[in-house]
Amino acid sequence: MLRRHEEEFFMKSIGIDHFANFAFLNHLKVSNGKKAAFLIKKANLSENSYESDLYLWRDGQTIRLTDTGKVSDFYWVGEELYFPAVRKKADQEYTKKGLPLTVFYRLPLTGGEAVEAFRVKEKIKSVKFISPEEFYFVADYDPKAEWALETAGGKADEAERLLKEESDYIVFDQLPFWSNGVGVTNGHRDRLYYYKNGEVTAVTDRYTNVKDWQVLDGGNRVLFISNRFEQKKETPTQLKLYEKSTGSITDVSMENPFSHSRITLLGDDEVLLLGSDQKLYGLNQDPNFYRYNFKTGERRVLDESHMHSTGCSVGSDVKMGNISSPWHYDGKNTVYFTETVDDSCQLASIDLEKGEIRHITQKKGMVVEFAPYEQGFLTLSIRGNDGIELFYTEMSGKETQLTHFNTHLTEEYTISTPEELTFQNEVGDEIKGWIIKPVGFDDSKKYPVILDIHGGPKTAYGPNFFHEMQYWANLGYGVIFCNPTGSDGRGTKFSDIRGKYGTIDYNDIMTFVDVCLQKSPWMDGERMGVTGGSYGGFMTNWIIGHTDRFRCAASQRSISNWVSKSNTTDIGYYFNKDQIGTDAWTDHDKIWWHSPLKYADRCKTPTLFIHSDEDYRCWLAEGLQMYYALKYFGVEARMCVFKGENHELSRSGKPLHRIRRLKEITQWFQQHLKD
């Protein structure tokens, strides 16, 4: 039998472009029968893009249905698949003019080419079918395109000319006026429409933004969560009921103000409502579960523990695509959903009578998506060091892996499995972290160490595969990472660091580093680097202003100044005020105290800044200010700005841009940490 280091000799090293080897399974949907479909997204390095195609799983077999590389969404309509595509040359030319159009194609599973099913002159984002000829949809309402078409009398060429004339100017008259990953959104809304036999009717007005929504009574009613604004969007949302027979929209909100976040239909007039008054813990308060009759107003709280963070917030750089996971009501007494629990994402259920929440899966890793299938579920999950695969999950939690698109990667490449480490922090909470040893580890040697800090802060790390960390381990670095106070998956009390940024969270991370060094003599405390993105970028900036223990730093998509962050970004005016606990006019001293830029005159650590010019979550000015200050004070600094990228650069940026990002960071570490 080969020893571990002998096995590694025959395996491949993980390279800087290793993410391109992964198949990113996403958007799982099951038909009424025994068939499932999903998308697979893959990086194409030669084209510097991603390709996404539709796959069918049936009778234990996986069948590729498309090969265009351009399928980003699909729907089951009976036993046929519908997907949007712009295939015809005339349609491509029309959309290039900046005009809205969605064309759906029908793909029969009996064989044959996809044929056009219908077209709508709107940018459809989601559809709920009643029949192939009748459905509701939500589309991106664009007032500028509407104005151009109306002014041009519907003539596409003239509308294009008008839009080109306006393209040199950007007008803002609302908050927010842009959105990360989208661009300028001033005036845009996610608007609800009704389609029947080629005719389209707008259900909501031009100022209403529709979020979660459900169709009732065979299409006679629609229940939706929305917020309506003309000047400034507020955080509370309303629950509205549309009745097709009268065209009326009624406010059936459980409370006002209230943050309604999700609805699952239980009957004609009853829903499982996920929502929060945000009074105890602010915007990040884990929501309550309610059983709510929107006709009578009767409600019952099923869970108000603030211990359940629905969805999957565990970080990974090997999951991407159109990830969606609708909740499922079994028609009896149970609703199923996904939840972040500590360092993993689990499939969970809530009993609608008792309010008891049970975790069906309990393994480390992630249940990213799920759909009911036979007596259990099909899930898209990450287990061990693998990428996302399709599993069948029984009610007992037993899993059977059905696909192996990524399994060969764990067999062919050297992976250093994270080792868990825990300690008690200053208030007695257990803090969990992990150590990744360098590939080819020799305990008689000393190794440089990279501290990686997650974003959020209300997200979490887990022991799952992270490309960048494994790449560094293959280059001879130890990598350490943890979930400090403020992280997700342990209840809102633990995740609540409003007004505390840079205090207990910073102390947790520094104590974690101390414990790692104490328990791992092979770590070279004189050769440590630190990096992180978003909140992790904030913390990197904070660290270099409060300690010189790191030889170098790489600050990504960071925050340096809460005053500018609060007044330039897509969520700044409400989220940052909530998190810091004030604004620049109410308590300028406090908001400045929590800003890393305040401490730039203390910095000595050579620092690399990575930022994207279309990052509207943490705008470019955040990285620029910190870079500028370090240069001003004579500290070694470098900044790399990525054109056309946004806050998601490290996770879904163009493949060559992701490679360049990792190259910049790694070369910075190599320059400063390798003797």
C-alpha positions in Angstrom: 0.0 0.0 0.0 1.3 3.5 -0.9 1.8 6.0 1.8 0.1 9.4 1.5 3.2 11.2 0.3 3.9 8.4 -2.2 0.3 8.7 -3.5 0.8 12.4 -3.9 3.9 11.8 -6.1 1.7 10.1 -8.7 -1.1 12.7 -8.6 -1.4 16.0 -10.4 -0.9 19.3 -8.6 -3.9 21.7 -8.4 -3.2 24.6 -10.8 -4.3 28.1 -11.0 -7.0 27.2 -13.5 -8.3 24.1 -11.7 -11.8 25.6 -11.3 -12.2 25.1 -15.1 -12.1 21.4 -14.6 -15.3 21.4 -12.6 -18.9 20.8 -13.9 -21.1 23.2 -12.0 -24.5 21.5 -11.6 -27.3 23.9 -10.9 -31.0 24.7 -11.3 -32.5 21.3 -10.5 -36.2 20.7 -11.4 -38.3 17.6 -11.4 -41.3 16.9 -13.6 -44.6 15.4 -12.6 -43.3 12.0 -13.6 -39.9 10.4 -12.8 -37.7 12.7 -14.7 -35.3 15.5 -13.5 -33.5 18.2 -15.4 -30.6 20.5 -14.5 -28.0 22.8 -16.0 -24.3 22.2 -16.1 -22.1 25.3 -16.4 -18.4 25.0 -17.3 -15.6 27.4 -17.9 -14.3 27.8 -21.5 -10.8 29.2 -21.1 -10.2 29.7 -24.9 -13.3 31.8 -25.2 -12.9 33.4 -21.7 -16.5 32.6 -21.0 -18.9 30.0 -19.5 -21.0 27.5 -21.3 -24.3 26.2 -19.8 -26.3 23.3 -21.2 -29.4 21.4 -20.3 -29.3 17.8 -19.0 -31.9 15.2 -18.3 -31.7 12.5 -15.6 -34.1 9.6 -16.3 -34.0 5.9 -15.3 -30.6 6.2 -13.8 -29.1 7.8 -16.9 -27.9 11.3 -17.6 -28.6 12.7 -21.1 -27.3 15.9 -22.5 -30.1 17.7 -24.2 -28.5 20.8 -25.7 -25.0 21.7 -26.9 -25.3 25.5 -27.6 -23.7 26.4 -24.3 -26.2 29.2 -23.9 -29.1 27.7 -21.8 -29.4 29.7 -18.6 -32.9 28.7 -17.5 -35.7 26.2 -18.2 -39.2 25.0 -17.1 -41.1 21.8 -17.1 -44.5 22.3 -18.9 -46.2 19.0 -18.5 -43.6 16.5 -19.8 -41.9 19.0 -22.1 -39.0 21.4 -21.4 -39.3 25.1 -22.2 -36.2 27.3 -22.2 -35.4 30.9 -23.3 -32.9 31.5 -26.1 -32.1 34.1 -28.8 -31.4 31.9 -31.8 -32.7 33.7 -34.9 -30.4 36.3 -36.4 -33.2 38.9 -36.5 -33.9 38.4 -32.8 -30.2 38.7 -32.0 -30.0 42.0 -33.9 -33.2 43.2 -32.1 -31.7 42.6 -28.7 -28.4 44.2 -29.6 -30.3 47.4 -30.1 -31.0 47.4 -26.4 -34.6 46.4 -26.8 -36.3 43.8 -24.6 -37.3 40.4 -26.0 -37.6 36.8 -24.7 -38.2 33.9 -26.9 -39.0 30.5 -25.4 -38.4 27.2 -27.2 -40.1 23.9 -26.6 -37.9 20.8 -26.4 -39.9 17.5 -26.7 -38.2 14.6 -24.9 -39.3 12.2 -27.6 -36.6 13.6 -29.9 -36.2 16.3 -32.5 -35.1 19.9 -32.5 -36.4 22.6 -30.2 -39.1 24.7 -31.8 -40.3 28.1 -30.9 -43.1 28.1 -28.4 -43.8 31.8 -27.8 -42.2 35.2 -27.7 -42.7 38.3 -25.5 -41.2 41.7 -25.9 -40.1 41.8 -22.3 -36.9 40.5 -20.5 -38.5 37.6 -18.6 -36.8 36.6 -15.3 -39.2 33.9 -14.1 -42.4 32.2 -15.2 -45.2 30.2 -13.6 -47.1 28.2 -16.2 -50.8 27.4 -16.0 -50.7 25.9 -19.5 -48.5 26.4 -22.6 -50.8 29.2 -23.7 -51.4 30.9 -20.3 -48.9 31.9 -17.6 -47.7 34.7 -15.4 -44.2 36.0 -15.5 -41.9 38.6 -13.9 -39.8 40.7 -16.2 -37.2 43.5 -15.9 -39.2 46.6 -16.6 -36.9 49.1 -18.3 -38.5 52.6 -18.5 -35.8 53.9 -20.9 -36.5 51.1 -23.5 -40.2 51.7 -23.1 -39.8 55.4 -23.7 -37.7 54.8 -26.8 -40.2 52.3 -28.3 -43.1 54.6 -27.6 -41.4 57.6 -29.0 -40.3 55.7 -32.1 -43.8 54.4 -32.7 -42.6 50.8 -32.2 -39.9 51.1 -34.9 -36.8 49.2 -33.7 -34.2 51.2 -35.7 -35.5 54.5 -34.5 -35.7 53.3 -30.9 -32.1 52.1 -31.2 -31.1 55.6 -32.5 -32.8 57.3 -29.5 -31.1 54.9 -27.0 -27.7 55.6 -28.6 -28.3 59.3 -28.2 -29.0 58.7 -24.5 -26.2 56.3 -23.9 -23.7 59.1 -23.1 -25.7 60.1 -20.1 -26.6 58.4 -16.9 -29.5 60.0 -14.9 -30.1 59.1 -11.3 -33.3 60.1 -9.4 -33.9 57.1 -7.1 -32.2 55.1 -4.4 -30.7 52.7 -5.1 -29.7 53.7 -8.6 -27.4 50.7 -9.4 -27.1 47.1 -8.3 -24.1 44.8 -8.2 -24.1 42.3 -11.0 -26.8 44.2 -12.9 -25.5 47.7 -13.5 -27.6 50.9 -13.5 -31.1 50.0 -12.2 -32.6 53.5 -11.8 -36.2 53.2 -12.7 -36.1 49.4 -13.3 -38.5 47.1 -11.5 -39.2 43.4 -11.4 -42.7 43.7 -12.8 -45.5 41.1 -12.8 -47.3 40.3 -16.1 -50.0 38.0 -17.4 -49.8 36.2 -20.7 -52.7 34.4 -22.6 -52.7 33.4 -26.2 -50.1 35.9 -27.3 -51.6 38.9 -25.3 -49.6 40.4 -22.4 -51.1 42.4 -19.6 -49.1 44.2 -16.9 -50.4 43.2 -13.4 -48.3 45.6 -11.3 -47.4 49.2 -12.0 -44.0 50.6 -13.0 -43.0 51.4 -9.4 -43.7 48.0 -7.8 -40.8 45.6 -7.4 -42.0 41.9 -7.1 -40.0 39.4 -5.1 -41.4 36.0 -4.1 -44.7 35.1 -5.8 -47.1 32.2 -6.1 -50.1 31.5 -8.5 -53.4 30.3 -6.9 -56.7 28.9 -8.1 -55.5 27.9 -11.5 -54.3 31.4 -12.3 -57.3 33.3 -10.9 -55.2 34.8 -8.1 -51.5 35.7 -7.5 -50.0 36.2 -4.1 -46.7 38.1 -4.1 -44.2 39.9 -1.9 -43.2 43.3 -3.1 -42.1 46.8 -2.2 -43.3 49.9 -4.1 -41.2 53.0 -4.3 -40.8 56.1 -6.5 -37.8 57.8 -4.8 -36.2 55.5 -2.2 -36.6 51.8 -1.6 -37.3 50.9 2.0 -36.5 47.5 3.6 -40.0 46.5 4.7 -42.0 44.5 2.2 -45.7 44.0 1.7 -47.8 40.9 0.9 -50.2 41.6 -2.0 -53.1 39.6 -3.5 -54.0 40.1 -7.2 -57.4 38.9 -8.4 -57.7 38.5 -12.1 -61.5 38.7 -12.3 -61.5 42.3 -11.0 -57.9 43.3 -11.7 -57.6 44.4 -8.0 -54.5 44.2 -5.9 -55.1 44.0 -2.1 -52.6 44.5 0.7 -52.8 41.3 2.8 -49.6 41.9 4.8 -49.3 40.2 8.1 -48.0 43.4 9.6 -46.8 46.8 8.5 -44.0 47.5 8.6 -42.7 44.0 8.3 -40.1 42.1 6.2 -42.0 39.3 4.4 -39.3 37.2 2.7 -40.9 33.9 1.5 -44.2 32.3 1.0 -45.2 28.6 0.5 -48.8 27.8 -0.4 -50.6 25.5 2.1 -54.1 25.9 0.9 -56.5 28.2 -0.9 -55.9 31.1 1.5 -53.1 29.9 3.7 -49.3 30.1 3.5 -46.2 29.3 5.4 -44.7 32.7 5.7 -41.1 33.5 6.5 -40.6 36.9 7.8 -39.2 39.3 10.4 -40.0 42.5 12.2 -36.2 43.1 12.5 -36.7 44.6 16.0 -34.3 42.4 17.9 -31.3 42.0 15.6 -31.9 44.3 12.6 -31.7 43.4 8.9 -29.7 40.2 9.5 -32.3 38.8 12.0 -33.0 35.1 11.2 -36.7 35.1 10.3 -39.7 33.6 12.1 -41.9 30.8 10.6 -45.6 31.7 10.5 -48.7 29.9 9.5 -50.8 32.7 8.0 -54.3 32.9 6.6 -54.1 36.0 4.4 -57.9 36.1 4.0 -58.9 36.1 7.7 -55.6 37.5 9.0 -55.3 34.6 11.4 -51.7 33.7 12.1 -49.7 31.3 14.3 -46.0 31.5 15.1 -44.4 28.1 14.4 -40.8 29.1 15.3 -39.4 32.4 16.6 -36.1 31.1 18.0 -34.0 33.2 15.6 -31.8 30.1 15.2 -32.6 29.1 11.7 -30.9 30.7 8.7 -32.7 29.4 5.6 -30.8 28.9 2.4 -27.1 28.1 2.0 -24.6 30.7 3.0 -21.5 28.4 3.2 -18.9 29.8 0.9 -17.4 28.0 -2.1 -15.6 28.9 -5.3 -16.7 25.7 -7.1 -20.5 26.3 -7.1 -22.1 28.7 -9.6 -25.0 29.1 -12.0 -28.7 29.6 -11.7 -29.0 28.2 -8.2 -32.5 27.9 -6.9 -34.3 25.8 -4.4 -38.0 26.3 -4.0 -39.5 25.1 -0.8 -41.8 22.1 -0.9 -45.1 21.4 0.8 -46.0 17.7 1.0 -49.7 18.4 1.0 -50.1 17.1 4.5 -48.2 18.6 7.4 -44.6 19.3 6.4 -42.6 21.9 4.4 -39.1 21.2 3.3 -36.3 23.8 2.8 -32.5 24.2 3.1 -30.8 25.7 6.1 -27.3 26.8 7.0 -26.3 24.9 10.2 -22.9 25.7 11.7 -20.5 25.0 8.9 -22.8 23.1 6.5 -26.0 23.4 4.5 -28.7 20.8 5.4 -32.0 19.7 4.0 -34.6 20.5 6.7 -38.3 20.3 7.4 -40.8 22.0 9.6 -43.9 20.4 11.2 -46.8 22.7 10.5 -48.7 21.7 13.7 -45.9 21.4 16.2 -43.4 23.9 14.7 -40.6 21.3 15.1 -37.7 21.7 12.7 -35.8 18.6 11.8 -32.6 18.2 9.8 -33.0 15.4 7.3 -29.3 15.5 6.3 -26.6 15.9 8.9 -23.4 15.3 7.0 -20.7 17.9 6.5 -20.9 19.7 3.2 -23.8 21.4 1.4 -27.2 20.6 0.1 -27.3 23.4 -2.4 -30.6 22.6 -4.1 -33.4 19.9 -3.8 -36.6 18.7 -5.4 -39.1 16.1 -4.2 -38.7 12.7 -6.0 -40.5 9.4 -5.3 -40.3 8.9 -1.5 -37.5 11.3 -0.9 -35.6 14.0 -2.8 -33.1 14.6 -5.5 -30.4 17.0 -4.3 -27.5 18.9 -5.7 -24.9 18.5 -3.0 -21.3 18.9 -2.2 -19.7 16.1 -0.1 -16.1 15.9 1.0 -13.6 17.4 -1.5 -15.9 16.8 -4.4 -17.8 19.4 -6.5 -21.6 19.5 -6.9 -23.2 16.1 -7.8 -26.7 14.8 -8.0 -27.9 12.6 -5.1 -31.0 10.7 -4.1 -31.7 11.5 -0.5 -34.1 9.4 1.5 -36.3 10.7 4.4 -33.8 9.0 6.8 -31.0 11.1 5.4 -29.3 8.3 3.6 -27.8 9.5 0.3 -27.0 7.7 -2.9 -24.8 9.5 -5.4 -26.3 9.5 -8.9 -23.7 11.4 -11.0 -19.9 11.6 -11.0 -19.1 14.6 -13.1 -16.4 15.8 -10.7 -15.4 12.7 -8.8 -12.3 12.1 -10.9 -10.9 15.4 -9.7 -10.6 14.1 -6.1 -8.9 10.9 -7.5 -6.4 12.6 -9.8 -5.3 15.7 -7.9 -3.5 16.3 -4.6 -5.9 17.7 -2.1 -5.1 18.5 1.5 -8.2 17.9 3.6 -9.0 20.7 6.1 -8.4 19.7 9.8 -10.9 21.2 12.3 -9.7 23.3 15.3 -11.9 24.9 18.0 -11.3 27.3 20.9 -13.3 29.4 23.3 -13.4 33.2 22.7 -13.4 36.0 25.2 -17.2 35.7 25.9 -17.1 31.9 26.1 -18.4 31.0 22.6 -16.8 28.2 20.8 -15.1 29.4 17.6 -14.5 26.8 14.8 -11.7 27.0 12.2 -9.7 24.8 10.0 -6.1 24.2 9.0 -5.0 23.0 5.5 -1.5 21.6 5.6 0.8 22.1 2.6 0.8 19.3 0.1 3.9 17.1 0.7 3.8 18.1 4.4 6.9 17.4 6.4 6.6 18.1 10.2 10.3 18.8 10.4 10.0 21.9 8.2 8.6 25.4 8.7 6.0 26.6 6.2 4.5 30.1 5.4 0.8 30.6 6.3 -2.1 32.3 4.7 -5.1 33.5 6.7 -8.2 33.6 4.6 -11.2 35.6 5.9 -14.8 35.1 4.6 -17.2 37.8 3.5 -20.6 38.6 4.9 -20.0 38.8 7.7 -23.2 36.6 8.0 -21.8 33.8 5.9 -19.7 30.8 6.9 -16.8 28.6 6.0 -17.0 24.8 6.0 -14.6 22.0 5.4 -15.6 21.8 1.7 -13.2 22.2 -1.3 -12.0 25.7 -2.0 -9.9 26.1 -5.1 -7.8 29.0 -4.0 -6.9 27.4 -0.7 -6.0 24.1 -2.3 -3.9 25.9 -4.9 -1.9 27.6 -2.2 -1.5 24.3 -0.3 -0.1 22.8 -3.5 2.4 25.6 -3.6 3.6 24.8 -0.1 1.5 27.2 2.0 -0.5 26.3 5.1 -3.9 27.9 4.9 -6.0 28.7 8.0 -9.6 30.0 8.1 -12.4 30.3 10.7 -15.9 31.4 11.5 -15.6 34.3 14.0 -18.4 36.0 15.8 -20.7 37.5 13.2 -20.7 34.3 11.0 -23.9 32.5 10.0 -25.4 29.1 11.0 -25.4 29.5 14.8 -28.4 31.8 15.4 -28.8 35.5 15.1 -27.4 36.3 18.6 -24.0 34.9 17.5 -24.2 36.5 14.1 -25.2 39.9 15.4 -22.2 42.3 15.4 -24.0 45.5 14.7 -21.9 48.4 16.0 -19.1 46.0 16.8 -17.2 45.6 13.6 -13.5 45.4 14.3 -13.9 44.4 18.0 -14.9 40.9 19.0 -14.7 39.6 15.4 -11.1 40.9 15.1 -10.2 39.4 18.5 -11.7 36.1 17.5 -9.6 36.0 14.3 -6.4 37.0 16.1 -6.9 34.4 18.8 -7.5 31.8 16.1 -4.2 32.7 14.6 -2.5 32.4 18.0 -4.1 29.0 18.6 -3.0 27.7 15.2 0.6 28.8 15.8 0.5 27.2 19.3 -0.9 23.9 18.1 1.1 23.7 14.8 4.8 24.2 15.3 5.4 23.8 11.6 3.7 27.2 11.0 6.2 30.0 10.6 4.8 32.9 12.5 7.3 35.2 10.9 6.0 34.4 7.4 2.2 35.0 7.5 -0.1 36.6 5.0 -3.7 37.6 5.2 -6.4 38.0 2.6 -10.2 38.2 2.4 -13.0 39.7 0.3 -15.9 42.0 1.0 -16.3 41.8 4.8 -13.1 39.8 4.6 -11.6 42.8 2.8 -12.8 45.1 5.5 -11.2 42.9 8.1 -7.9 42.7 6.1 -7.9 46.5 6.0 -8.7 46.6 9.7 -5.9 44.1 10.5 -3.1 46.0 8.8 -4.1 49.1 10.8 -4.1 47.3 14.1 -1.2 44.8 14.0 2.1 44.3 12.1 2.2 40.6 12.6 1.5 39.8 9.0 4.3 40.2 6.5 1.9 41.0 3.7 -1.8 41.4 2.9 -4.2 41.1 -0.1 -7.4 43.1 0.4 -10.2 42.2 -2.1 -13.4 44.0 -2.9 -13.0 45.7 0.4 -14.5 48.4 2.7 -12.2 51.1 4.0 -14.5 54.0 4.8 -18.1 53.5 6.1 -19.0 57.1 5.2 -18.3 56.6 1.5 -19.5 53.0 1.6 -22.8 54.1 3.0 -23.4 56.8 0.4 -22.3 55.2 -2.9 -23.2 51.5 -2.9 -26.4 49.6 -3.8 -27.2 48.6 -0.2 -25.1 51.2 1.6 -27.9 53.6 2.7 -29.8 51.0 4.6 -27.6 47.9 5.3 -24.5 49.8 6.4 -26.5 52.1 8.7 -28.0 48.9 10.2 -24.6 47.2 10.7 -22.6 50.1 12.1 -25.6 51.4 14.0 -25.5 55.0 12.8 -24.9 57.3 9.9 -22.4 60.1 9.2 -24.9 62.8 10.3 -26.0 61.2 13.5 -22.7 60.0 14.9 -19.8 60.7 12.6 -17.2 59.8 15.2 -18.6 56.2 15.5 -18.9 55.5 11.8 -15.3 56.9 11.3 -14.0 54.8 14.3 -15.1 51.6 12.5 -13.5 52.7 9.2 -10.1 51.1 8.5 -9.1 54.2 6.7 -8.9 56.0 10.0 -6.0 53.9 11.0 -4.1 54.0 7.6 -1.4 56.2 9.2 -0.4 53.2 11.4 -0.1 50.7 8.5 3.3 49.2 7.7 2.1 45.9 6.0 2.8 45.7 2.2 -0.7 45.3 0.8 -2.2 44.3 -2.6 -5.7 45.6 -3.4 -8.0 43.7 -5.8 -11.1 45.5 -7.0 -13.6 45.5 -9.9 -14.8 48.7 -11.7 -18.4 47.5 -11.7 -18.5 46.4 -8.0 -21.5 48.3 -6.7 -21.7 46.4 -3.4 -18.3 47.7 -2.3 -17.5 50.4 -4.8 -14.1 50.9 -6.4 -13.6 54.0 -4.2 -13.2 51.7 -1.2 -10.1 50.0 -2.5 -8.8 53.2 -4.0 -9.0 55.2 -0.7 -7.0 52.6 1.2 -4.5 52.2 -1.6 -4.1 55.9 -1.8 -3.6 56.3 1.9 -0.9 53.6 2.1 1.0 55.1 -0.8 0.7 58.6 0.8 2.2 57.2 4.0 5.0 55.4 2.2 3.8 51.9 2.6 4.4 49.3 -0.2 1.1 48.9 -2.1 -0.2 47.7 -5.4 -3.7 47.8 -6.9 -5.2 45.7 -9.7 -8.6 46.8 -11.1 -10.6 44.4 -13.2 -12.6 46.0 -16.0 -16.2 44.7 -16.5 -16.2 42.7 -13.3 -18.3 43.1 -10.1 -18.4 41.9 -6.5 -18.5 38.3 -7.7 -15.1 38.3 -9.5 -13.7 35.4 -7.4 -16.8 33.2 -7.8 -18.2 33.9 -11.3 -15.9 36.4 -13.0 -14.7 35.7 -16.5 -12.3 32.7 -16.4 -9.2 34.5 -17.4 -10.0 37.3 -14.9 -10.3 34.7 -12.2 -6.9 33.4 -13.1 -5.4 36.8 -13.1 -6.9 37.6 -9.8 -5.4 34.5 -8.2 -2.1 35.1 -10.0 -1.9 38.6 -8.5 -2.6 37.5 -5.0 -0.3 34.4 -5.2 2.6 36.4 -6.7 2.2 38.9 -3.9 2.5 36.2 -1.3 5.4 34.5 -3.1 7.2 37.8 -3.2 6.8 38.5 0.5 6.5 35.1 2.2 8.8 32.7 0.4 12.5 32.9 1.5 
